[in-house]
Amino acid sequence: MKLSTYTLKKSDKELIGLLNKDSLINLNVFFGEISLLELIQLPDWKELIIKKTKLNNLTTHKLEEVKLLAPIPRPNSLRDAYAFRQHVETSRRNRGLEMIKEFDDFPVFYFSNHNAIFGPSDNIQCMPSHFEKLDYELEIAILIGKEGINVKTKNAKEYIAGFMIMNDMSSRGLQMKEMKLNLGPAKGKDFASVLGPYLVTPDELSGNIINEDDSGCNYDLEMTCSVNGKLLSKGNIKDMDWSFEKIIERVSYGATIYPGDIIGSGTVGTGCLLEINGTNKLKHSDFTELWLKENDLVEMEIEKLGKITNKIISNNSNYKIN
């Protein structure tokens, strides 16, 4: 099933829905004033949704009547991993660096800003410094659906409530300065992450599993990103070198994971302008770098998960020093 958080276009009240063709079935009618995060914590919540939505006289809203929000607008936490070797290896090669051998030892991740979440059609508001090599990053993310600690890979699949597209927006100019201090990305990352359009439950992707063993699930799902209608990035989730199950094991080692935690995959190979620019500059020294600018339209699509479309705007009018 594909679940959403949304508002009607004439209201700010958040509702939760189940996608049914070109409409959303309003689930608040059955479950009351609860959020999607609260819904997935109910016992047997999937079975309850199926049972309730078999009833007649459903309250539905056409997609053109609603505004989709991030499926989980206010997550408990936001972690982002480094699961695609191609992205890591190529980005380092483009900077004249060797591949990090520790990449194969364990999946690494960092914490991002869970309070800077944007929805699938929101305008992305950027401050002046963000436009210093402003970049998108094409990723898939999971939502943790239940509490656990020291979760083993073989059991980790049951902790995944669903999948969604993630655009980990990055200001490379800020990030490059920060990374010289060897602490990790900070202001280069914490201004915007896009999630959506739906929370897609694992059963929806069962037909796209190409391998499932003790190391986790491997899915065959195409990923693309276009800017202003031009295709720039194309990859596949099957190229993840660390499965989400392995990532969950690492994340939960000595630390409790909770419903509402979101974990990103990291960028797919060719899935950002940093990588694309670096590769093209190695081939052509006179290549002009491409970075996102005001009014650009960024469209990301992942097979079975849907599409997110966000416009880049300047927030310069709110640039104040207190």
N, C-alpha and C positions, 0 to 999 in steps of 0.2 A: 504494500500500500504506500501511497504518497500522501504525506501529512503536511499541513501548512499552518502557519500563523498569519493572519490577515486582518485587514480592516475593510469595511465598506467605504467607498470613495467619499461618502458624505458623513463619515463618522470616524472618530479616533479610537473607538472601542476595539480592543484586540479580541479576535475570535480564533477558534481553531477549526480546521476543516480537513476532510478527506477528499482527495481529487477523484472525481467521477466524470470521465470524458472531458467536457468543456465547462464543468461546474465544480463547486466545492460543496460538499455536504456539511452543514453546520453541526459540529459535534458538541457544542455547548448546550444544545437542546437536550442532549441525553446525559451529559456529564456535569452540567452546571457551570459556574463561573471559575473554570480552572484553565491553566495554561497547558501547552503541549508538554512541557517538562513535567508538570504534575500528572498529566494523563499517562505518560509512559512509566510512571512509578506505581500505577494501580496494578494489583494482581491480575494476571491473565488479560492485560489491556488489549492485546491484538484480538483475542477471541471476543472480548466485550464489544469492540468496534464492529466486528463482523456481525455479531448478533443484533446490535442496535440498528445498524444501517440496513438490515433486511426488512425493517418495518416500513409500512406505507406512510404517506404524508410527510416525507422528509423535507426539511427546510434546506433549500439549496440557493447558492448564489453563482451566477455566471462569472467566469473569469474576468470578463470585461467590466464587471461591476465592482471589482475588488482591487485592493492594493496588497500584493504579497509582501510580507515582512520577512526578515530572517526567520527560519523555522524556530530557532531558539534565540530570541532577541537579546536575552540577558543570561548568557551562560555562566556557570560557576567559575570556569577557568578556560583558558585558551592556550594550548601547547601546539607547537609546530615542529615536525620532525624533519629528517634529512634522508628520505628513503630511496631516492633515485640516484644511483651511482652516476648515470650519464650527466646529470645536472652538476653534481659536485665535481666530477672529473674534468668536464669541459670548462667550467668556470675557473678552475684552478689552472688548467693548461693555458687558457687565454691570458692569464696573468703571469705565465712563466713559472708556475709552481708544479711540483710533483703531486700525485694523488696521495692523500693521507691514508696510510696503511691501517690506521685504527678504525677507518670506516667499516671494515669487515668484522670488527670485534663486537660492536653493539650499536643499536640505533640511538642516535643522539637527538636531542630536542631542546627547544628554548620556550620560555613563557612569553606570550604576547599579551596585548591589552584586550581583555574580555569585555571592557566597557566601551570599546570603539567598534561596535558591530554594525554593519550596514546591510540592508536588504537587497534582494535581487534586482530591483529597479531604481534604487536610490541614487541620487547624485552624490558623488564622492567629493567632499569638501576638503580642499588642500590649502595649507598656509603657504606663504611665499617660499620658504626654504624647502618645502616638500617638492617643489618643481625643479630642484637641482637633481636631474637624472631620475625623474619619477618613473616608476616601473610597476607592472603587474606581475603576478606569479600564479600560474595555473596549477591548481591543486585539487585534491579530493579530501574531505574531512569526515570523521566519524563522530557520533554522539555516544558517550558512555551512558548506559541505561540502568546500571545498578552498581551498588557500592562493593568495593573489594580491595584487598591488599595482597601483595605478593602473588598476583595472578599468574599462573603458568600459561604458556603459549597454547597448550592443548585445550585449555578451558576458556581462553580469552574471547572466542567468538560469541559466547553467550552474553558478554558484556556490551556488545555493539548493538545499540538500539536502531541505528540507521546511518545513512550516508548522505552527503550533500556536496555541492560544489563550493570551493573556497578560493577566493582571490586574496592572496596575502600581499596587499599593497606595500610598496617599498620606495623610500626615498634614498636612492643609492649614494647621492652626495653626502647626506648625513651619515648613512650607514658606514661608508668607507672611512670616514674620519673616526667614528666610534670604534670600529673594529681594530684600529691600531692599538687600542688599549687592552685588547684581548679579554674583554668581559662579555661581549656579545652585542647584538643589535638592540638599540633602545629607541631613540627618537626617529630613527630611520624606519621603524616598523609600527610604532604604537598609535598611529593616527587613524588607521582604517583597515578592517578586514571584512570582506563581503562573504555572506553565507546564503545559500539557497539553491533553487527556488523552493524545494521541498525537502523534507526528511523522508528518505526512501528506505523502507525496511529491507533487511537482508534477503528476505524471500523473493523480493522483486528481481534480485540479481542472480538467483540460483542458476538460471540458464546461461549465465556468462562466466561461471566458474570453470577455469581450465585446469586447475590443480588444487587439491586440498589434502594436506597431510599434517604431520606434526609441526611443521614450520608455519602453518597458517593457510589462508585462502589466497589464491591468485585469480584475479578477475580480468577478463578481456573486455575493456571498455574504452572506446576512442575518446580523446580529449582534444579540444581545439580552443584557440583564442584568436579573435579578430579585432582589429582596431580600425574604426571608421569603415567597416565592411571589407577590409583586406585581411586575409588569413595570414597570421604571422607565426603561430605556434600550433604544433600538432604532435600528440603523443598518445600513450596508452597506459592504463593503470597496470597492465600485466608486466610492465617494466620496473615496477617497484622491487628493489632489492631487499627491502625489509618489509614484511607483511605487517598489517595492523595488529595482528595477534602478537607478533614479536615486539612491536612497539609498546603495546599494552603491558606486556611482561616487564619491560624495562621501566616504563612510567610508574608502574605500581610497586616496584621493588622498594620496600620499606616506606611506602607512602600510599595513603588511601586514595583511591579514585572514587568519584561520586557521580550520581546521575546529574547530567547537565554539564559535565566536563566535555570539552571539544578538543580533538586532536587532529591536526592537519598532517598530510602526507609529506609535505615538502614539495618542491617544484619538480614537475615532470621535465625530462630532457627537452630542450629548446623552448621551455615554458615561460621564459621571461626575456625582456629586452637586454638585460645585462649579458646573458649568454649569447643571444643572437648578435649583438653588437660586437662582442669580443671575437666571435668566430669569423665574422665578416671582415673585421680589421686585420686579422691574421692573413686572410686571403687577399685583401686589397687595402693597402696602407692609406689610401685616400678616401676610404669609406666614411660617409657621414653618419654619425651615430643617430639613432632614432630613440626618442624618449617621449613619454606621454606629456601632453600639454593641455591647456584649458580648452574645454569643449570637445575633447576627444571622447568617442564612444567605444567602450570596451565590452566585448561580448565573449563570454565563455560558455562552452557547451560540453557536457559529458554524456555519453550514451546512457540512456535509461534514467539519468538524473535530471535532465532538463537544461535550461539556459538561464544565465544571468546577464543583464545588460545595464551597464552603469556609465553615466556621463561624468566626466571630470570637470569640476568647477573650482573657481578660486574663492577662498574664504577671506580674502584680503580686507573686506569691509569690516570684519570682526577682529582684525589684527590690532590689539590694544595692549599696552603695557600698563599693568596696575601698580 
